Each structure stands twice: as structure tokens, then as C-alpha cells.
Amino acid sequence: MINIIGIGPRRREITVSALDALEESDVIIGYKKYIDSIYDLIEDKEIIKKGMGDEIARGELAIKKSLEGKTVALVSSGDPGVYGMANLIFQLIGKYEGFDPKNDIKVFPGVSAVNFASSLLGAPLHDFAVISLSDILTPLSEIEKKIEFASKADFIMAIYNPISKSRKKPFRRFKEILMETKPLETLIGIVDSSESGYNNDSNESVKTKIVTLENLNEDDINMSTILIVGNSLTYLQDGYMITPRGYVVKSDIHPLSREFYEKYLAGESVSGPNTDCDYYPCHECKNGPQYCDLCYCPFYPCGDGSTGGKWIKGKGVWSCEDCEWIHQKDTVECVKKGLKNILKEVDDLKSKKKELLKLRKHCILETRKKDN
């Protein structure tokens, strides 16, 4: 039996099932740094430590010991299925007779580095891609392609192994590709565990920083760093990265909004900049004049700050004061096109809120794609 065990990023995150699997194992095999970090849990076992780069030797030895009738623990940090030993073992077992993977292998998942990093940055993950920048086993051309398509598809990206003393080109190409495919203000979270040992429970020992793509500096990055690249909806609030999922914030339709959309549906509303309005411009639009076609936002309250809105703390009121997005020409064109299929009567502003928020997300992605 081989137990492929993920011990997580540090001791406090190790799972109960991982502890149980270590306890039931006769032999413990792993990279010496990982073995040393859990030595107090396994000191009564047969322990075999290997160096970095000896992954195949570790895997072959685990299989050999298992075929001798021993229960073997093969240890990985984080999760063994994310750049860990699970993939390798399943590749190797085809060489051996008398080995049944369904009965002779168990994989014990662990807290991965991406989950750990995300927890320190806030809530940045939604649909995401995990990519390693290490070109030791993977050609740089493959890494570049993954970065390019993940970026163009607007996936959040979690980046492992970003840079080392001798391996800097992949990180530089990573930044170059992002600069070509994403806005310069894209948020990137940096989580550096280089000064935090496995048995250090304090979050303060882990360095975190949130920067924009434009200000991403390789001097802040090392081999123990995880990067999380936000998508078009990711925003910064109270020092945390947040990627909204699009939940509906229920609200009644304001009387003035009802009056506006009665005229809008009747084709009686203003189109373009309404310079005759006493309040014009009520928003400062950086990319041209303010368009007033959607004077009262059809998504109100959207409840996420990806376009600049925010809650007025303690009041339960959503403020759109800093949101200019709904008054930009490209936005107005995109939203009005979608509203034709959703808004048939004013009460649809409430009853079809979920569809409206999906339209909002669609138009954010479309307009920010154009901006880039």
C-alpha cells in the first residue's frame, strides 16, 4: 500500500486524514525538508529522505517497499496532486506486475499553496488556472501558450515557481505576455513564504503584497512566492483582493428609477450626453463625455466594487459615486443591446436581476477588452 500524502503548506493546515495515514504507515519517504518538518510525527517509523530532483528515485523506492508488503507514506507539501508526487506514482506503476492501483494506492489531498495564498489575500479566486513557470520539465513555449490563453480567457491565474536565481526568463516572459493581454491596472497578489517555516503558525511570518501589473517587480519575487493574478472583475477593498461571483443583492425599485425606465421603455429617454441636465456631468468620465442613456443604473445595487461602487459603511446603502463605467459610451452600447432581451417592463429590474447582473458582467469583460 502506498499512501500519497499532502501535508499542506504548514503544520496547522495538515488534515486529519493525512495524520491518520502517516500513523498507519510503516515507511515514510519524501524530500528531506518535508520529512524534517514532520519528524516528531514519524520518528518511530522507517524514514527515507531524498534530495530535490530525486522524485523518480522516491517513487520507485515507494513502489518497491510496497511490493515487499509494507505500508508506505510518500510525502508532498501542499497537495500531492498539484505539482506533487501523485502524478509520478501513477505514471510509474505501469512498470510493475502485482500492483493494483485501485487497492494499493490512496491519495490524501492537502491544502494547496494556491488555497493558502488566496486565504491571506482575501477572496481572489473564482474560475482560475494554476500554472508553473518552471521550465525544468516543461518547454518555455508551452508555458507561454498557457499564460497567453489563460490571460485572454480572463481566468484568474495562480502562478507557482515564478523565479529562481538561475531561472528568470519564464517570469519575464510571463510579465511581457500579461502586459500585452491585460490592463496595466490588473491586480496581482504576492504571497512570499520564504521566511516562514512549516511549523510557524503565524500569518505575520508570511509576506503579502498586492500590486498592479504595471508595478510588478521581479525583486519582490522568489521561488517561495505564489502569485495570484486577478481578472477583469477583481477589485481591492480594505487591503484585500476580491473577485465577485455575481450574487443578487435584493432591493426595491426606487420611485425615480421606476419613472426613468417607464420613459426608457417608451423610447422617451435621453440618448448620449444630456448637457441640459442641471446635474451634468454627475460623474467624471476619463475616456470621453458622460453618456446619460442609463441615468439610473439598471443593475442597482450591483453589490460589488469592480466598477468603483461601494457600500456606505453602517448605512446599508450602495454608493455609485465613484462608478463612471455605466456612463461610458462603449458600456452604454453594450448594456442597451442586452436590455432589449431582458427588460420588457419596469418590474423586470427586480424580477430579472440575475439576468441583469450577468449582462453587467458580460459588458464589463467586453468593454475592458476594448480598453486593452
PyMOL commands that set and color helices and strands:
alter all, ss='L'
color gray80, all
select helices_A, chain A and resi 11-13+16-24+32-37+39-42+55-67+86-95+101-104+113-121+140-152+169-181+203-205+213-215+218-220+255-265+305-307+325-327+329-342+348-351+353-371
alter helices_A, ss='H'
color red, helices_A
select strands_A, chain A and resi 2-6+27-31+46-50+72-76+105-108+122-123+128-132+156-160+187-192+207-212+225-229+235-237+240-242+310-312+317-319
alter strands_A, ss='S'
color yellow, strands_A
deselect
rebuild
show_as cartoon
